[in-house]
Amino acid sequence: MKKTAVLFLLILPILSFSQETEEEKETIFKEFLNNLSGSFETNAQWYVNDNVLGDFDDPIPEFELENKHLRANSYLRLDYRFLNNFTFGLQAESYEPLPLLSYFPEYKGTELTNYYINFKNKKLDITAGHFYEQFGSGLLLRTFEERQLGLNNALRGGRIKYTPTNYLSVTALYGNHRIGFDHSEGDVFGLDLNIDLKEVIGLEGLSRFNFGASYVGKSEEFTAPVDEFDPNNTFDTTDFPELINSYAFRFDVDFGKFFVNTEYSLKGEDISFTAASLGNPQIIEGKYFDGSAILFTTGYTVKGFGVSSTFRRLENMSFSSDRDLVRPGNNPFGMGSINFTPALTKQQDYSLSNIYLYQAQSPLFIQNFGGQAGEIGGQIDMYYSFKKGSTIGGKYGTKVTANMSYWSLLDATFDQDNSTYDSELFKFGEKLYKDINFEIKKKWSKEWSSVLFYQNLAINKNLAIEGSYIPNDEAITSNIIVAETTRKFSGGRSMRLELQHLSTDEDLKNWAGGTLEYVVNRNLAFYVADIYNYGNDNKDEQYHYYNFGGSYTKGATRVALNYGRQRGGLFCVGGVCRIVPENTGLSLNLTTAF
């Protein structure tokens, strides 16, 4: 019934169009097309057996029997504007015959997943249906779609944005999260306020001075299934936190060359689990814990030079619309997340720099030999441009960037008998990750340019994607160096050569890699790439992870065809990660917009 009603609304203009004259039909049809926009994307892969990695096998148990080699994730989005202020839209998704490897297993089949209707004028913006929203930096609330990770946590409900003046805006919302093709049991509601204090006070010396405040609530009824974790537990439900109230406050000040952004969030009391390393995680009976987050960013920028730094402290900030999604090991796909706490490290472009990746550690875990309460750390970014004509700058100038990041566990003391803990506010605990990297970009002539990149990092060997294991000082230290050069030719042609090397005495030891890319013109490009684990102590596992393919782009349409072997491990986009298994196959990517 729901799908039928939505489709009827979409085709209503076409039905009315059939009753007009030929000339009117042509005019109405053109108007309909002018008001219709959309996009289509499909990502397909044909997985093949590999004489090195072995026969193809899906790691998800329920898919083992089907074991389909050819799979595709496809997305169709349509938006239609009408009556000047209204927009109607929908999104259909297809995962046929099965989703690609390591995607949420409930993505199976074809469904109408998102739909909405929106009214917007100068002061009001009202949406009913599915929508995306972010309060501040997202420490309390952010909904978004990231198809590469299989994430779509849109809220289905209602949202009102009201802007009565040029210095005040208010947002109110209510809804349930998308979880695969279904929606959460828990209700999410929020209120966000933004004030332009520069406009209110009339400050002329500042470029920007904003204040924001947010409230986010999550309501979920207490249900008996928690007893499945421990049949001997008898919970006193009189004070069980069915409603969690959370708040955030932020300031954004820009003095022109210097800026400061700060945000503080407080998450209301919620249940906590023992860690997954104990086996079946248990709810800690009668103990409820609040959480907090501090984010501070500052920077200074002038012509040719800039520096920015970010500090963040997260304590017990895992926040999901369904209580059971917080249980360790129960949500490796990140479904139903209310807030957004990505890893704050530099997002690297090179394949060897993406072998050892950091994943933010925000949850609270308590267990009999300790625990972890969250993370603390930050990063610094710097860039400097040497002037053209200077000794180092040369004729075309030289650009240098540097990034440093450091993250550790919160320093916390755990009392297992009483199921409590105490944490220090600004004290660093056990080191999780350290990264120092530099990049030099140099243009030698109109035809030639080069990039030199170096990275030194150390990461805890036992760091888990969900933070469900307590680190124990087993670290991997690596050094990565990358050199690349690009040669431009006439007619839009170019060739790029990239060489990489990773050296470490731990884990799988040394790697070497390279990429050769040839751009035929603005539409057509080809590449071949390989990374080789030549330092592996087990010579039988010194694998080549090769890839080759090309892409063709015409207007808003892009087609890419690739064949190769995928290295297993963490795959991250924007600081959010999922685990991907090793596999080999032919992949096709098609995207178009209209």
N, C-alpha and C positions, 0 to 999 in steps of 0.2 A: 504493500500500500504506500509506504514511504517513497519508494523508488518511482512508482507510477505518478504520484503527485508532483514530484520534482521534475520528472521528464515532461509532464503536461505543461508546467509553467515555462519550461524552456522552449517548447515547440508551439506555444500559444500564438506568438506572432506569425508563425508560418501558416497556422490554420486560418487565421483571419485574413492572411494575404491571399488565400485561394478564392475569396469572395469578391475581389476587386477586378477592375478592367485590366487589359494587358499593359497599358501605359502606367497605371497606378501600381500594378504588380511589380514592374521593373523598378519604379522609384522606391517602393517599400522594401523590395529585396536588397537594393543597394544600401538603403538606410540600415537594414538589418545587419548586413555584412560589416558596415562601418562601425556599428555598435557592438559587434561580436569580436572578442579576442580570446586567445587561448594558446596552449602549448601541448606538445606531445613528446614523450621521451620513452625510449625502450632500451634496456640493457639486457642483452642476451648472451649466454655462454654455452658452448658445447664442450663439456668436460670429457677428456679422453684419458685412457689408461696410459701410464708413463712407465717406461722400462727402468727408470731410476727410482721414482717415487712410489711406484706400484700401481695397482688397479685403482680406478676412481671409486671412492666410497664416501657417502655422506656421513658426517659425524653425528647427526641428529638421529637417534635410534628409530623414531617413528617413520623416518624417510628411508631407512636402510632397505626395506622390502621393495620399495618402488625404484629407488636408485636411478632416477631419470638423468640421463647425460645431457639432454638439451633443456635449458630452462631460461625463463625471461621474466624480468620485472618491468612492467610498463605503466605509464601514467598519462592520463588525458585530463587536462584542465580546461574548462570553458567559463568565460565571464561575459555577461551581456548587460549593457547599460541601457536604461530606458527612463522615460519621463524626467530627463535631466539630472535628477538627484538620486536615482535608484540604480543599483547593480545587483544582479543575481549571478551566482556562480556555483559550480560543482566540480568535483574531481572524482574520477573513477580510476581504480588501480587493479592491475591484473598480475598475478604471480602464477604463471602456467608453464608446464604442468605442476611445477613446484617453484618456490623462491630460490634465488641464487644461494650459494653456500654461505653459511654463517649469518643469514638473516633470520628474523623472528619466525619461529616455526608455524605460528598461527597465520602468517601471510601465505594463504593457499587458496587459489581460486580467483575469481573476479568479482569485485564489489564496488558499489557506489559508496565512497568513503567519506567525502567531505561535501557539504553544501551550505549555502548561506544566502541571505538577502540583506542588502545594506542601503541605508538612506544617509545622505551626506549633504550638508550645506555649510555655510560659513561658521556656524556655531555648534551644530549637532552632527554627530557621527554615530549612527545606531546600526548594530549588526545583530541579526538573529541567525543561529545555526553555528557553523564552525568558524573559528577565528584564531588568529595568532596575536599575542600581546607580550610586552616586556615592561616591567617596572624597574626603572633605574638601570643598573648594570645586570639585573637578572638574579641577584643573590637571593631574592625571595620568590620571584615569578618570572619565568620566560617560557613561552610556547613557540615552537619552531618546527620546520621540516628540514631534514637532511637525508636525501635519498641515498647517498653513498653509504650511510650507516644504517639505513632502514628505520630511521627515527621520524615519527610524526606524532607529536603530543599536543595537537590542536585541542582546544576546548570547544565542546558543543554546548551551547546555551545562549546567553545574551550579553552584549556589551554596549555601554553608552559612553561616548566621549563628549564632554561639554566644554566649550571654550567661550565663556561669556565676554571676556575682554582679551586684549592682546598680551596680557601679563599673567593670565590665570587659565589653567586647564585642569579638568577633573575627569577621571575615568572610573567607571564602576562596571564590574563584570560578575558573572556567575556561570558555572558550567561543569562538565565532566570530561576528563581527559580521554582522548583516543588511545586505546591500547590494542594495537593490531586492527582488526575489523570491529572490535567491540569498544565499550566505554567503561570508565572506572565506576566502582561502587561509591567511592568517596566523592563528595561535592566540594568544589573549589570556588571561593568567592573572594573578591578583592576590591579595594578602593585606592586610587592613586591621585595625588595632588602635586601639581607643579606650579611654582610661582617665579616669575621673572622679577627678582628684587631690584635689579638695575633699573627697570622701567618704573617700578613702584616708588623707589626712593629717589630716582632721578640722578643716579651716579654717572658722571661723564668720564671718569678716569678708568673705568673698567670696560673691557670688551664684553664680558658676560658675568652675571652673578645670579645663579639660580638656586632655589631651595626645593627639595622634593620630599614627600612623605608617603609611605605606602602601608597598607594593611592587607594581609592575605590570611584567609581562614580556610581550614580544611575540616569537613565534618564527615565522620564515618561511624556508623553504628557498631557497637561491640557485638561480635558474633562468636558463637561457641567454637568454631574451627581452631582457635588458638590452642585448645586442649590437645589437638593432634600432635603438638610438639612435645608435650610431656603429660601423659595420662594422669600422673600423680598430682599435677598442679590443680589447685582449686582457687580460681581468681576471685578476689573481692572486686566486683564490677562497679561498686558505688562511686569510686573515684577514677575509674578507667577513663583515660583522655579521649573521648569521642570527638571533642571540638578542640582544635589546635589553633590558637590565635598568634599571629606573627606580625612583626612591625619592622619598618626600615626608615631611616632618615638619611638625607644626603645633601651635600653642598657642591656646587660647581662654580669655581671662580676663575676668570681669565683676565689677567692684567695686560694682555697684549703679547709680550715676549715670554711671560711666565704664567703657568696655570696650576691649579690645585683642584683635584676632585677627591671627595671622600664620601664613604657610605658605611653606615653601621646597621646591621640587621640582627634582630632577636627572634629566634624561632621558639614557639611555645613548647611546653612539656609534652613529650611523646614517649611511647614505649621504646625499649632497646632490647637487642638480642645478644646472646652469647655468640662468639665468633664461629664461623663455619669449620674451622680447623678442629673443633671439638666433635665433629660429626654432624648430628642434627641440631641446628641452632635453636636455643630455647628463649622464650620471652622471659625477661627478668621480672619476677613477680613483685608487684607493689612498688617498684622503683621506676620513676619517670624522670626524664632528663630534658632540659631545654638546650638550645643551641645558639650560637652566635657567629657572626662574620664581620670582619673589619676589612675594608678595602680603602687604600690610600694611594693616589696616583698624583705625581707632580712632574713638571717638565719645564724646560727653558729652550726657546728656539729663536735663532737669528739667521740671517742669510748665510748659508753655507755651514751652519752648525746647529745641532740639536741634541738634547739629552732628555730622557724621560725615565722615571722609575716607578715601579709598582710594588706595594707591600700588601700582602693579604694574610689574614689569619682566619681559618675555618675550624670551628669546633661543633661536632655533632650536627652538621648541616645537610645530612641526607634527608630529603623531604619529598615524599611521594603521595599521590592521591589515594592509593590503596595501601593499607597497613602492611599487607603481606609482601608487597614489593620491596620493602626495606630489609626483609629477612636475608641474611648473607647467603649468596649463591643462588638466590631465587629470581634475580632480575639482571642477567648478564647483558641484556639488550637495551637497558636504560629506559624501559617503558614507564609511563606515568609520572615522570619527574616533574615536580612543580617548579623547582628552582634550577639555576644554571651555574655550575661551579667547574668550569673547564680548567685544564692545566694551563698555567700562565708561564709558558716557556716559548721560545721562538719557534715558529712553525717552519720547519726546514723543507727545502726544495729537492734535496739530493737523496737518492735511495739508501746509501749507507748511513746517512744521518738519521734515517727513520727506522733503524734497526732497534736501537735502545731508546724507547720513548717513555716519558713520564706521564702518569695518570694521577689526577688530583685525588687526595686522600681525605675526604670530608666526613665519612661516617664514624660513629662511635661503636667500638666493640670492647666487650669486657670478657675476660676468660681467666682460668685459674693460674696462668703463669704471666699475667700482665694484661695488656690491652693497648688500644690506641684510641685517641679522642679526636684527632683531626690533624691538620697540617699548618705550618707557618713558614713564610719565606717571601721571596720576591724576585724581581728581575730589573735590570738596568739596560736600556738601549741608548746607543750613541751613534751619531753619524757626523762626518766632516767631509766637506768638499774642498779639495785643493784648487785654487784659482787657476783658470786657464792662463798659460804663459809663465807660471811659476816653475821652479826647478822640478818639483814633484808632479805638479799638475800637467805640465807639458802643454801642447797646443790645444788639446781637447778637454783637459781637466782630469782629475782623479777623485773617486769617491771611496771613502772608507767607512765601514759600519762595524760596530762591536755590540755584542750582547752577552750579559752575564746573568745567570739565575742560580738560586740556591733554595732548596726546600728540605724541610725536616718534619718529623713528627712533633706534635706539641709535647712539651715536657709535662708528664702527668703521672700521678701515683694512684695505683688501683688497689682497692680492698675487695678481694673476691668474696670473702665471707659475708660482708655487708652489701655486696653488689653496688659499690659506690666508687667514686674516683674524685681526685682533685687535680686541677691543671693550673699551670703558671700562665699568666697573661701574655708576656712577651719573651718567655724563655724557650730557646730552641732545644729540642730533644734529639733523638737519633737521626742522623743524616739520611735523607732519601735520595737526593739528586743534586748534582752540581754540574753546571755547563758554562763554558767560556768559549766563545767563537768570534772570529773576525772574518771580514769579507772585504776584498779590494776589487773595485771595478775600474778598469782602465780602457779608454778608447785611444788606440794608437794612430788611426787614420780614419778616413771616411769608410774604408772597407773592413778594417780589422779592429776587434775589441776583445778583451779578456777579463776573466774573473778568477780570482784566487781565494779559496775558502779554507779556513782551519778551525777545527773544533776539538776541544778537550772536555770529556764528560765523565762523570762517575755516577752510577745508578745502583740502587740496592737490588741485588739479584733476586730477592724473594718478593719484590713489589708486585702485588696482584692488582688486576683491573678493578676489583671492587674493594680493595683494601682489607680483605678478609684474612690475611695472614700477617703475623707480626714480624717485621724485619729483624734480622739478627747479624748485622754487620757484614754479610756476604755481599761484596760490591764488585761491580765490573767497571774498570777504568779503561777508556779507549781514546785514541787520537785519530782524527779523520782529517784528511787533506784532499781537496778537490781543485783541479785546474781545468778551466774550459776556455775555449777560444771560438770566436764566430767570424766568419768571412762572408761579407756581402758581395753579391754580384749584380749585374744589371738585370733589369726586368723583374725585380722583386725576389730574385733567387738568393739563397743564403745556405751556408753549411756551418753546423756547430759540432765541435768535438769536445767531449767531456770525459775526464779521467779521474777516478776516485780510489782512495785506499783507506782502509780502517785497520788499525793495529791494536791488539789487546792480548794480554797473557791469560785472560779468563774466558769462560764460556766456550764459544765455537772458534776462538782465536781470530786470525787475520782474514780480511776480505779484500778483494780488488774488484773494480767495476769500471764500466765505460759506456758512453752513449754517443752515437753518431746520428745526427739529424740533418735531413736535407729538405729545404723548403723550395718547391718548384716555382710557386707563385703565391699570391695572397689566398688562393683557394686550396692548394694541394701541398701536402707535406708527408714525408716518410721518415721512419726512424728504425734503428736497431740498438738494443741495449742488453747488457749482461752484468750480473754481479756474481762473483765466484768465491766460495768459501774455501780457499786453497790452504788455509792454515789449520783446518780441522784436524785434530789428533787422530780421528777415525778416518782413514783415507777412503773408506767406502762411502763416506758421507760428505766428501768434498764436492758439493753440488754446484752446478751452473744454474742460475735462475735467469734465463734469457727471455727476451721479448722483442718482437719486431712487428711492424704494422705501419699504418698510415691513416690520414684523415683528409676529407674533402669538405670544404665549407662554401656554401653559396647562399648569400643573404643571411637569413635567420635559421638556415638549416645546416646541420653538421652531421657527417657520417664518419665513424671511425671503426676500423677493423684491425684487430690485433691477435697475435698468437704467441703463447709463451707459458712459462712456468712461474707460478706465484709462490714467493717465500711466505711461510707461515709466521704468525705473530700478531702484534698489535697493529691495527690500521686506524689512524686518527685523522679527523677532520675538525679544525677549529678547536683543538684541545679536548675533543670528545672521541673516545676510542671504542672499537670492538675487536674481538679476536677473530682472525681469519685462518683457515687451515691451508696447508700446502695443496696446490692443485695445478693441473696443466690443462690448457684448452684454448679454443678459438672464441674470441669475444667480439660482439658487435654493439656499438653505441650509436643511437640515432636520436637527435634532438631537433625540434623545429618549433617555431612560434609564428603566430599570425594575428 
